[in-house]
Amino acid sequence: MNTSNQREEDLFDEARRLAGAEERQEFLERMCAGDAALRTRIDSLLDAEPEAEKFFSESGPALTLPPVTLHPTRGIEASMGAGVPTVTGEEPVGTRIGRYKLVQKIGEGGWGVVYLAEQEEPVRRRVALKIIKLGMETKSVIARFEAERQALAMMDHPNIARVFDAGATDRGPPYFVMELVRGVRITKYCDQHRLSIGARLDLFIQVCHAIQHAHQKGIIHGDIKPSNIMIAQQDGLPVPKVIDFGIAKATEARLTDRMLFTSYVQLIGTPAYMSPEQADVSGLDIDTRSDIYSLGVLLYELLTGKTPFESAELLEAGLDGMRRILREKEPARPSVRLTAMPRPELTKTAGDRQVEPHRLTALVQGDLDWIVMKALEKDRGRRYETANGLAMDIQRHLNNEPVMARPPSRFYRLEKLVRRNRGVFAAGGAVAAALVIGLGASTWMFLRERAAHHRAVDAEQQQARLRHEAEVREKISQAALFVSQERYAEADVLLNEITLSLPTVEGAAVLRAVAEWHALRLQWKQAAERLGLLLQVNQLDGLDVAALDYLRGGPVYIEAGDMNGYERFRQGAIARFSAAPCPFADRIVKISLLLPANDRLIDSLKPLGETTTQYLAEADQGGDVFSAAWRSVSLGLLEYRRGNYAKAADWCQRCLAYPGMVAPRTAAAQVILGMAYFRLGRDAEAQAELATGREIIERKYKNRMDVGGPVQGFWFDWALAQILLREGTALLETTPRSS
């Protein structure tokens, strides 16, 4: 689609969203200033829209493809019936092309027309037939058309429109026949049915899996937006269908023998959903992460009803201004965008999501903010590596698990500051360069010859390294897909084929999932191997996620019987988290003391113990009962290992006094309390506390263990409590008492 057509479409879409006539007129006068022809075309489309909607709402059920949307360049989406004028140069309705009879024009792009067609043999069905416009058979258009045809033919996924057939008309232009998608765009469907945030995220995850499938076939969609994701009803359930791979780009396979060329002055894509690298003039360095950005825009719109940058803002800025905005301007986080909305607009947006306005902002704030912003990173190296990685992070959010997305580091913010203020920093750099240029000139002459030799060697090594990294990345993506489909055994086999040495977020997520799968099957040795590797490569996640990984690791090493491994594990955990105060220090204290420790190790825990006490006080002040109770357990265990049994008992009693019960936490506190009572000579009370803790743990282990959650307790919380119970039982049964 060319830039002028795209601008006309975006202006039409933006104008039709404005409710008030005066507001709409003011918008069009501002945006169409000096272009009377453009204003006339958009006014005529706006005037025609109500009649089109009325006509299609009154059509008989056998002829209705619900509902319809009028577009200035694509015509009417998923529509049928008379009344759509035939433009000179199009195939007349009623024409037979191969086995297909054209029934109705239902869509139009810059270079192709889509018809509803009837197939009579070998099966009778209605299909969508896409064909080059008459007079549009240029080499570049045909090349792009053939790319779309081949791209779709390579894919087989329930959320991607299927290709049935392909060929050429009698006059030469190619066509292909694909599944007729009866539905409406995803954003309109969600608003019409007032879907909750959770339901919207479920649909979005399916879209991510479809795009992942395309990426694994070597295809970039290149134009992900709501109008290219239709929601169809199948067996009463909404099913997303990704359509229009018209600007798909091959990343691995060659899609056509003809040259697929885009003029340097032409933008391929839709501005509001376009990645920063797509906005560059060259457009030569686009990969699958461009689709990740567009998915981030779609997710932003599903949450807030708005795109990160409004079409009007981009169009008003002009071509160069639009590129600058997409490359340099940081969008507001979704929760901030919602907060800034006028009250009536926020009320309507929240109502479409079946939630109160203040509650909508709270639902989006936090995990969903960071997931969206990670997908929208200007630096594509900081986006999700795959569409499946994005889907997995959303699923983790829905499961109340820690997400991979995290705030950018201070160093990264500094780097962005330098990029935004290149002029200022360049001037400062020039002054500094002038001071050293004399010395540098002579040094450069000496190093120049030596560097030439090294460059050749480095280039060869770099090429080999990049090939290896690409192979590893592909296998990680495949393993991540297996994990999302709960095919853990196959993911485990793939991990055996990979040598992971560099930090990787998606690789860490796969290792974590496979390790938990082994642990839940009581395959402790295999779980320990995966978790050991996880702790090596998980250097990119935040402290919250890393601390949870250490919580998983402690019980696994002990249950695997690897005491040396556990000793190295807990020393490494203390070293990693002792450098600076951390809100999750209590997790490291707790996991480092699952077994008795020597005085040296206990002394090394002193900074983490002090930090835990500090954050416990803050949690109490803030009413965070959940965190305060867990921190009390950690401090009780620390005092017990120190031999301060009375203090240990006080901390455990404090934990049990908090409202709200998390079963494994309660059981662990009672076991530690029982051991402390026994050391204090209070045998009867010790037996009672231990018995209560044992009852809770045994009741849980009668059933099949699952991953769990924060409220009912994760599997590693239960494993921790069981390990402490074994120690407490042995203490009371084997420790002699003097008569």
N, C-alpha and C positions, 0 to 999 in steps of 0.2 A: 504494500500500500504506500503511495507516495506521500510526501510531507503535507501537501496542500489538502489532499483528501483526509488525511489524519487530523489536520487542524480543524477542518469543517466538522468532522465527526465529534471531536472533543468539545467544540463549541456547542454543538447541538445537544450532546449529553449533559453538559454543564447547565445550559439554559433550561432544559426540560425538568431539571431537579428543582429549579427555583419556583416557589409556590405563587408568589405575588406577581401580577402583571407588570406593575411599575418596576419592581426589582429586576424582572427579566428584561424589560426594555432598556433600563439603565445599563445592564450588563452587556447587551448586544451593541448598544451605541458605543460603549467604550472599546469593546473587542473588535468590532467591525468598522471602526472609523476609517474612512477613506476607501472602503471596499463595498460599494453598493450592491454589486452582484452577489457577493458572499452573504450579505445581510438578507437579500431577497430569497436566496436559496434556503437559508435557515428558517426564515419566517414561513415559507411555504411548507416546509417539513413540520414545523410546530403546529401549523394550522391543520395539516393532514393527519396528524397523529391521533386525535380523538376519534375521527371517523374510522381509521384503521382498527383501533381498539374495539370500537363498537361493532364493526363488521365481523371481526373474528370472534367476539364474545357471543354473537348471535348465530354463528355457523352451526350446522348440525354436528352431532357427535362423531359421525363417521368421517367428517372432513376437518375436524379441529385438531390442530397440534398445539396444545395449551402451553402457556400464553404466548403473546407475541410482543416484539419490541422493534420499533422502526429505527433504522439507522440511515444516515445520508449516503454512506458508501456501500453498505452491505445489504441494504434493502430491509426486508422483514425477516426476522429470525424465526425459524421453525414454524412457518405459517402456510396456509393453503387458501384456495378460493380465488375467485376472479377479482379483478380490480387493480392488479399490479400492472402498471403499464410496461410494455415491452420496448426496450431501448433498441434503436436501430443498430444492427450488428450482432444481436443476440440470436440464439437458436429459437425459432418459433415454438410455442407450446403445441404439443401434438406430434412433433417430429420424432421419428424413430431413430435411435442410435444403437446399432447392434441389437441386443435383446431387450432394449429399454425404450419405453415411450415416455416422453417428457410431459408431465401433468401440470406442473406449476413452478414458476420461478419462486424460490424461497430465500435466496440470499445472494449477496453480491460483494465482491472485493474489488481492489484496484485493478486486478488482472484476470480474475476468474468469476464465473457465475455458477451458483448452485441451484439445481432443479430438484423438485420432487419428481421421482420417476417410478414407473411401474415395471417390474420384471415379470415376465410371463413364463419363462423356462430357464433352467429345469425346475425352479420353484416359483410360486407366485408370491411376491412380496413388494412392499414399497421401500425404496432406497433413496439415498441422496446421490445425485450425479453432479460432479464438478467438472467444469470444462473451461478452456481458455476462451475469452471474449473474442468475437470476430474483430479482426483488425488489430489484435494485440499479440500476434504470433511473432514477437521479436525473439531473438536468440536468448536474451537474458530472462525474459518472462517464461519461455518454454523450459529453460534450464531450471528455474526455480519451481515451476509446476512439477517437473519430473522428480525434483528433489523431494517435494511433498509426497508424491505418489509412492516413491520408493521408501521414504521414511515410515509411512503408515503401514506399508506392506511388511516391513521388518518386525512390527510389534504385534504382540498378542497379549492383551491385558484387559480385564473386565471393565476398567475405568478409562479405556482409550477407545474411541470410535473405530470399529473394525473396517478394513478394506476388503471388498468382495471381488472386485474385478477392475480391469484397466484396459485401455485400448486407444484408438484414434478414430475421429470422425471421418466421413467420406472426403471432406475438404482438407483434412490434414491435422488440425489441432488435437492434442491428446486430451483424454478425459480419464477419470477413475470413478468407481462406484463404491460408496461406503455406507455404513450403517446409518439409518435415519434416526437421528437423536431427537426424541420428542420431549421437550422440557424447556426450562427457563434458566437464565444465568444464575450462578450460585448465590450471589449477593441478594438478588431479587427473591429467590426461593427462600432464603433464610429469613428475610424480613417479612415476606408474606405469611410464612408459617410461624413467625415469632419464635425461632429456635433459640434455645439457651446457648450460653457460651460453650458449655460442654458438648452440645450437639453440633455446633458449628465446628468445633475442633475435631470431632469425629469425622465429619465430612472432609475437612482439610487434610487429615492424615491419609485418607484414601487418595486424595489428589497427589500428595507427596509420593505415595507408592507408585502411582501411574507415571509421574515424571521420572522417578528412579528407574522404572522399567525402560523408559525411553533412553535415559542416559546410559544404561547398561548395553543398549543396542547401538550406542554411539551417536545418538540423536539429541540435539539441543532444540527445545521448542522455540525459544526466542521471542515469543509474544504471549506469555502467560498473563491473563487478565480475566475478569469475571465473564465477559461475553464468550470466551473460549473454553469455559468450564460450565457445561450445562448439567442440570440436575434432572434426571429421569426417574420415574417411578417404576420399580420392579418388585412385584409381589408385595405391594403396599409400602415398600421402603425406598427412601431416596438414595439414588446411586449417581455419583458424579461421573461425567463423561468428558474427557479432555478432547477437544476438537481443534482443527485448523493448525496443522503443522506447516503452514504455508511459508514460514520463514525459518524452517528448521535448518540446522547446519550440521554436517557430518563431523564428528570428532574422531571417528576411527575408520569407518567405511567410506568409500567414494560413492556418492549417491547417484551421480549421473556422469555420462561421458562428456556432456557439454559443460562449458565453464560457467560456474555459478558466481556471478559478479554483481557487486553492489557499488554504485557510484559513490565516490568519497563525499559528495554533498548530500547524499540521501540517507536518511535515518531509517533503519529497519527496526520496527517495534512500535510500542505505544508509550509516549513520553512519561506518563504518570507511573508506569510499571517498568520503566527501562532502567537497567543497571548503569552505574557510572561508566563502566568500560564500553557499554553499547553506545553511550553518548559521545564517545571520542570520535573524531573525524575519521580515523583510519578504519575502525571496526574490525581490525585484523586479529585481535587477540581476545576472542570470546570463547569461554569454555562453559562447562556445566554450571559453574558457580554463578553465572549470569542468571540462570533460571532460579537459583536459590534466592537471589535478590528479589526477583519478581514474585516468588512465593511469599517472601517476607512482606511485600507490599499488599498482596492479597490477604494475608493473615491480619495485617494492620487494619485493612478495610472491614474484614469480617468482625473484628473486635470493636472498632470505633465508628464504622459507617463512613469513614473518610480515608483517602489515600495520604501517605506522608507528605506529598507535595500536591496541591490541588492543580487540576488541569488548567484552570484559569490563570494561576500564578505562573505556570510554566509557559503558557502561550503568550502571556503579556510580556514575559521577559525576552521574547525573541529566541532565535535558534542558538546564538552564542550564549545568551543569558541562561537559557534552559540547560545547556551543557554545563555551565559553571555551577548552577544550583545542584545538579545531579552529582557532580564530581566533588563539590566542596562543602555545601551547606548540610549541616546535620539536622535531621528531622527531630521533632519533639517525640518523646516516648509516648506510647499509646495512652497511658494513664494521665500524662500531662495534657495531651490533646483533649481528652475527655473533660478534664477539670476546667480547661479554658473555653469549653463550649457555652454558648448562651443557655440559660436554664431551660427554655422550651425545647431547644434542639436536643439537649442532654436527656430530658424527660422522654422524648420520642425515641431516641436511640436506645435508652434503657428499656423502654416498653417493648421495643422490637425484640429484646433479648430476655423478656420476662423477669426483670429484676429491677429493684429500686435504683435510682440514679447514683446515690452514694455507694451502694453495694457494687454497682458495675465498676466504678473506679477501683474499689478495693480488690475485686476479682482480677482485674488486669494488672494492677500494680505488683511488682516483684517479678516472679518467674516469667509471666507472659511478656512483661516489658523487656526483659533481658533476652528472651528467645527471639522476639521480633527484632530487637536492635542488633542481635548477633547476625541474623539473616540479612539485615540492611547495612552491614558494615561497608564503608567505602573501600577499604582494603579487603579484597576478596580472599586473601589468605587468612583473614580472621572470621570469615563466614563459616557456616557449616560446610563440611567437606562434601556431603552428599545430601540429596533430598531425603533419603532414608534417615540420615542423622538428625535432620530437622524433625521428622515425624517421631523418631524415638524420644527426642527431648520433650515434645508435646505430650507423648504418652507418659513419660516420667512425671510430668506436671500433673496429669490427670490421676496418676497413681499415688500422688503425694510423695514422690521420691525426689531427691536432689537432681536438678537439671544441669546440663553441661554449660549452658550459657552463663556468663558471669560479667561483671562490670569490667571495663578496660583498665589496665594498670596505669600508674602514674607515668611510667616511661612512655607508654603508648599515647597518653594525652599530650605529653611534651612533644612527641613526634608529630602529632596532628597540629599542634600550635605552630611548629616550625613550618609545616606545609601551608598553613593558612596565612602565614606572614613571611613568605619567602623573601619579599623585598627587604624587610627590616633585617632579617638574619643574613641575607646575602650581603647587605652593606657592611654589617659587622664583620662578616667573613672576609670581605675584600680588604678591610683595614688590617686584619690579622695576617692575611696572605702577603700584603705588601711588606710586613716586617720580616718575613722569613723567605721571601722570594730569592734573595741573593744567595743564601746558603743552600736553598733548595735546588737552584739551577745546577750547581756543580754536582750535588748528590744525585740528581736525576740523570745526568749524563752517565754516571757510573752504573747506576742501577738499570738503565734502559736495556743494555745488551743482555744482562743476566735475566731480566724479566721476560724477554722474548723467548728464551729457552724454556723458562718455567711455564709460560702460558700454554705452550703446545702440550706439555705433560699434563698441566692442570685441566685443559680442555678435554682431553681424553678421559681423565679420571672423573671429571664432572659429568660427562655424557654417560659413563657407566653407572655413576651414582644415580642420575636422574632416571635411567631405565629401571634400576632396581627399586627406587622409590615408587615409580609408577606401578610396577608389578605388585609391590606391597600394598599400595593404596587401593588397587583394584580388588585384591583379595580381602582387604579389610571391609570394603564396601559390600562385597558378596557375603562375607560372614555376618555383617550387620543386617543384611536382608534376611539371612537365615534366622537370626535371632528374633527379628520382628515377626517372623512366621512361626516362632517357637520350634525351629528345627535346630536345636542346640547341638546335637551330635554332629551334624554336618558342619556347623560353625566351628566346633572343636577340632575337627579334622583339618579344616582350612588353617586354623591357628598353628597347627603343627608344621605347616608349610611356610610359615612366615618367620623371619628373624626381625623382631622389633627392637630397635635400638634408640630411635629418636622419640621425643614426646609426641603423643598423638591423642587427641580428644576422642575421636570415634573408635580408635583401637582400644583405648581404655574402657570405653563403654561396652565393647564386645567382650573383652576379658572379664569385666565385672559380671556381666550376665552369665557367661559360661561358667565362671567360678561358682556363682550362686547355684547354678543348675547342678553342678557336681556336689556342692555342699548339701543341698536338699535331698540328694540321692545317697548321702553319707559316704561319698567318694572323697574322703578328706585329703588324700595324697594328691589327687589330680587338682582339687580345689586349691590346695596350697601352692602348687606349681603355677596356676593361673594368677592367683593373687600376688605371688612374689613378683611375677613379670608386670602385673598391673601397677604395683607400687614403684617400679622403675620407670615406666613410660607415662604415668599420670602426673606430669609436672605442670600441666597447663590449666587444670581445673582449680577452682577456688579452695580455700582451706576447709570449708564445710564438707565438700565432696571428698577431699583427701582424708579428712579425719574419719569420715564414715568408712572409707576403704580400710583404714587401720582397725576400726571396730570389727570389720569382717575378718581381717587377717588373724587376729589374736586367737580366737576360738579354733580357727581352721588348723593352725600349726599345732596346737595342743591336742586336738582330736586326732590329727594325723600321727601323733606320737613323735613329732620332730622337735625335741626339746632344745637342741642346738639352734635349729631354725627359729624357734620362738625367742630364744635369748638374743640372737642377732636382730630379730624383728623389733623387739621392744627397745633395744638400744638405739636402733635407727629411728624409731618413732620419737623418742625423747629428743634426740639430736635435731630432728627436723622441726619440731614444734617449740623448742625452748628458746629460739633466737629472739622472738618478740611476743608480747602478750597476744593471746588468741582466744576468742570467745568459745572455742571448742577444746580448750585445754583439758577439760574434765574427761573427755573421751580418751585422751592419751594417758591420763593418770589411771583411769579404770582399766584400760587394755594392757597397760604395762605391769599391772599387779594381779593379773589373774592367777599367777602362781607366786609362791613366796620369793622374795628378792633379797640380795645382800645389801649391807648398809650403804655401799657405794652407789648402787643403782637408786636406792630410796632417796639418798641425798641429792642425786641429780634431778629428782622430781620436785624439788623444793620450789623452783620458779613456777612450774606448772600448777602446783598446789596453791600458791599465792594468787595466781591469776584466776584459778577456779573459784576461790573464795571471793575475789573482787567481783567477778561476773555473777556469782550467786546473789550477792547483795543487790546488784543492779536488776537482776531478774525479779527479786522480791519486790523492789520498789516499783517496777513496771507491771507487776501482776502476772509475770510469766511463770505460772506454777509448774508447767511441764518441764522447763529447763532447770528451774530451781531444784525440783525433786531429784532429777538425774544427777545434778552436781552434788547434791547431798550424799548420794550413794557413793560417788567417786571419793569424796572427802572421808566418808566413813571407812572405805577400804584402805585409803592412804594411812589413816590413823591406826587402823588395825595392824597393817604391816609395820608401822613404826613401833608398835607395842603399847600405844596409848589407847587401851581398851575402853576406858570410860568415855573418852572423846569419840571413839568410834561408835559406841552405843548411842551417844547423844545425836550424832549426825544421822544415824539410821532411823532413830525415833522421829527426828525432824522430817525425814523423807516420808515416813509413814503417816505423818500428821497432815501433809498437804492433801487438799481435796482432789478427787479424780484419781482413778486407779489405772495404772499401766501394769498389767499382770507380771511380766518378767522383771520389771523394776521393783515392784513390791516384793516378789519372791527373793530377789537378790538382796534387798535391804534386810529382809527377815533372816536370811542365811547368815549375813555378816553380823547382824545383831545377835543371833544365836551363838556364833563363835566367840563374840566379844563377851557375852554373858558367861560362857563356859570358862573363859580365861579369868574372869572376875570371881569365879567360884559360885555363880548363881546357876547351878545345874538344871533345876526344874524349869526355870524360865528359858534356859538355853534349849532344852528339849522341846518346849512348846513352840518357840519361834521356828526352830528347824523343821518341826513337823508341819507347821502351817505352810512354810515355803516349799517343802517337798510335795505337799498335796497340790499346790498350784502348778508346779512343774510337771509332775507325773500326769495330771489331768490333761495338760497340753500335749505331752508326748504320746498319749494314747492315740491321738489323731495324727494324720499325715501332716508333716511340717510343710508350711508354705512360706513365701517370701515375707508376708506380713506387712505391717505398716507402723507409723508412729504411735497410733493409739493402742492397737492390739499387740504391738511389739514386733520388731523385725526378727527374723530367724536367728541372727547373731546375738540379739538380746537374750533370747531363750537359751542359746548355747552357752553364753556367759554365765547365766544363772545356774545352769546345770553343772558347769565346771566348779563353781563355788560350792554347790550342794555336795558334790563328791568330796571336796576337801572338808566341809563341815561334818559330814557323816563320819569320815575317817577320824577326825579329831575327837568326836564324842565317843566313838566306839573303841579307840585304841589308846587313848591317853589315860594312864593309871592315875588314880586318886589316892593320896596317903590317908590311912585310916585314922 
